[in-house]
Amino acid sequence: MLQLDNIAVRFGGLNVLTDVNFAMETGEVVGLVGPNGAGKTTLFNVISGLVRPVSGRVVFDGRDMLRAPLYQRARAGLGRTFQIPQPMHELTVRENLRVAQRFGRGRVDEARIDEILDFLKLRPKAQADAASGLALSELKALEVGKALATEPKLLLLDEVLAGLETHGKRLFMQTLLALRERFGIGILIIEHDIETISNLCQRVCVLDFGKVIADGTPQAVFEDPQVIKSYTGGAAHA
Ligand SMILES: Nc1ncnc2c1ncn2[C@@H]1O[C@H](COP(=O)(O)OP(=O)(O)OP(=O)(O)O)[C@@H](O)[C@H]1O
């Protein structure tokens, strides 16, 4: 469904991503992990179209996406959230979903919006103002809802669980697990917490200094000496 070939990104003199090869099948749930600054968000930006790599290919559903603008990628089925929730603050929760839907689908479907509001337990807050009426967990849910409103085939989730306390994190994780069943979509999720990734994902890809250093089952990856070294601060620039 998604294929990245030899992706390279440079910011100034800094090689942020080097020769990244990665592929995902329909419906897979994959974790993207790595130390701070490893290039995880940059990779999301390459997939969603915010960053143009200096070389490499982005293929989604058999289509070369490298030159496609953001809205075309959204309409092809690439949805994403941002690390810091980015609702339109002056709009209500429902209006935020309508705007996202228009961007991603080109039309508004109130029945789908109701379905998303119910699924994310946001229906009681549908008329609430996104700026002042929402708790952090609800802002995170709205961030996921906006991505769902674009009807993605693949959802890129950037640290949606960060900042939530243990109970909130557990509840949100159940929601994410139910996402694939309910909407039949694949998920690529950036998350620092190893336990969360192990519970959520069938597969984990590890980035370190802009390179993929491991890709496999959570158990195999988190036992890999190179991954342990990278997580404990050792150099892994092979
Ligand atoms: N727009 C930019 N201009 C210059 N450098 C950037 C830019 N965006 C990111 N970087 C640098 O690229 C590197 C990778 O950043 P990125 O945000 O992709 O890492 P990350 O793995 O998502 O980190 P974190 O876990 O802290 O969110 C870092 O060194 C960062 O400082």
The ligand as a Gaussian input file, in Angstrom:
#p B3LYP/6-31G(d) Opt

LIG

0 1
 N       12.358000      22.442000       9.256000
 C       13.537000      22.054000       9.720000
 N       14.676000      22.737000       9.451000
 C       15.873000      22.333000       9.909000
 N       16.053000      21.222000      10.648000
 C       14.962000      20.509000      10.953000
 C       13.644000      20.861000      10.524000
 N       12.764000      19.931000      10.978000
 C       13.488000      19.041000      11.672000
 N       14.798000      19.367000      11.662000
 C       15.890000      18.609000      12.258000
 O       15.831000      17.325000      11.685000
 C       16.132000      16.316000      12.651000
 C       14.985000      15.312000      12.731000
 O       13.852000      15.960000      13.309000
 P       12.464000      15.207000      13.486000
 O       11.508000      16.174000      14.103000
 O       12.077000      14.573000      12.205000
 O       12.867000      14.077000      14.528000
 P       11.937000      13.134000      15.413000
 O       12.542000      11.774000      15.331000
 O       10.512000      13.287000      15.011000
 O       12.171000      13.739000      16.867000
 P       11.182000      13.832000      18.158000
 O       11.062000      12.448000      18.691000
 O       11.952000      14.728000      19.075000
 O        9.878000      14.437000      17.702000
 C       16.427000      17.059000      13.952000
 O       17.827000      17.231000      14.052000
 C       15.706000      18.379000      13.751000
 O       16.345000      19.383000      14.512000

